Amino acid sequence: MKQFFRDLSKNLYRYIAKPIFFKLSPDFAHSFMIKVSKVLQYILGINWLIHTLIVDNENTKDNKVDIEQKLAGVTYKGPVGLTAGFDKNLETVGMMKAVGFSFMEGGTITYKPYKGNPKPWFYRLPNSKSLVVNAGLANQGAPKILARLSKIKNKWHQDFPINISVGKTNCKENADEDCGINDYISTLKLLKNHPYVDAITLNISCPNVYGGEPFTTPRSIKKLLTEADKLDIKKPIWIKMPIDKTDAEFKELLDEIVKHKIAGVTISNLFKDRKKVELKDKLPDSVKGNLSGLPTQKRSNELIALTYKNYKDKLYISGVGGIFSAEDAYEKIKNGANLVQLITGVIFNGPQLPAQINHDLKTLLEKDGYSNIKEAIGSSFKKQSDIKSKK
Ligand SMILES: Cc1cc2nc3c(=O)[nH]c(=O)nc-3n(C[C@H](O)[C@H](O)[C@H](O)COP(=O)(O)O)c2cc1C
């Protein structure tokens, strides 16, 4: 029955909603989706109804594969989360749980509000399954957003971890390294004891800001993380990693990260160098911004594998970039990801996608003989004998 409603949602999206959305400007479509989700989620019973119709119930006897994990003290009912950037102001938390995400990364938020780069922020590449993004960390500012979060949290969200992505306010002064660090620290102080924030992600790799990506060298990240360590934050902290790095540069960053109080890395952010990816659409030079979706998939998978092989005992991995199906999510898990995140997939395939991925992932895990998702993490690199002995 749930598959019927997931298929219905998929087809309604594919044949009705998407053709309309894809005729509108992507900026309008994004703000429309946020507004609709924001209003819908407050209609009595609607979150429960959507969830009941499309999301598998964990407690049935047919549920042969356990996809729940506890990572750094936070319980994730499933591995699929909403990635940063869709809900910049934490306005749609209820709806994100309703459609089947098991957690969300809200933001990126910054200490001071920022209205965003000059519009348009987004440019669609339909044949390349990608968006060009140039929002520049637009958000309402940490104090306002966190005050809202305190109000919206209710019983519905209890088992839905909220991870807040933190950047530095996008302004000229913060191009200076010390000012930038102070800005991060001001937001971290607000998050440290916030009762409804389960985890924090330091977005060090937003490419669309004054001064570029400032904290993606070992020296600069050391400086930022040394200051963050001093706050003695008990919540798990993740780092959102850049994608445009060589293996050696990426490892240098990880070598520094593991020296600090960091639980995991989210791999990875948008692709900056558009010349390095093959696009099936024309992308005029006048369109500013960086690529999401399919163009990020391959390199994200490679960097997940690199991180798992070298740091699996020290860092959890959240894999993001180009997930459009359970097969794509499974690839990242087999390469070493504990969790996965997505957004472009939902824009191209519809809002039922997270629920569908959870369902299909269980089928894929079962087919490979696993009873628990943990057994599959990094399985591409485990010896066959190790995998069998775990079953
Ligand atoms: C519309 C949009 C806005 C984004 N904004 C942010 C952001 O504010 N912070 C961030 O860390 N990543 C941001 N990203 C990057 C995503 O979190 C993600 O790393 C990237 O899009 C790859 O995942 P995907 O292929 O599922 O979209 C944004 C992506 C999109 C498509």
The ligand as a Gaussian input file, in Angstrom:
#p B3LYP/6-31G(d) Opt

LIG

0 1
 C       19.969000      24.847000      -3.493000
 C       21.211000      24.420000      -2.771000
 C       21.681000      25.190000      -1.720000
 C       22.821000      24.774000      -1.004000
 N       23.245000      25.487000       0.075000
 C       24.193000      24.957000       0.905000
 C       24.501000      25.550000       2.153000
 O       23.924000      26.560000       2.545000
 N       25.450000      24.965000       2.923000
 C       26.119000      23.819000       2.551000
 O       26.944000      23.295000       3.310000
 N       25.831000      23.232000       1.366000
 C       24.890000      23.756000       0.548000
 N       24.570000      23.136000      -0.626000
 C       25.327000      21.927000      -1.021000
 C       24.577000      20.670000      -0.585000
 O       24.443000      20.611000       0.817000
 C       25.275000      19.411000      -1.087000
 O       26.553000      19.352000      -0.519000
 C       25.404000      19.368000      -2.605000
 O       24.312000      19.972000      -3.238000
 C       25.501000      17.932000      -3.120000
 O       24.333000      17.200000      -2.781000
 P       23.135000      16.938000      -3.818000
 O       23.772000      16.394000      -5.050000
 O       22.217000      15.960000      -3.160000
 O       22.475000      18.248000      -4.047000
 C       23.479000      23.580000      -1.389000
 C       23.007000      22.842000      -2.481000
 C       21.893000      23.238000      -3.165000
 C       21.412000      22.406000      -4.331000

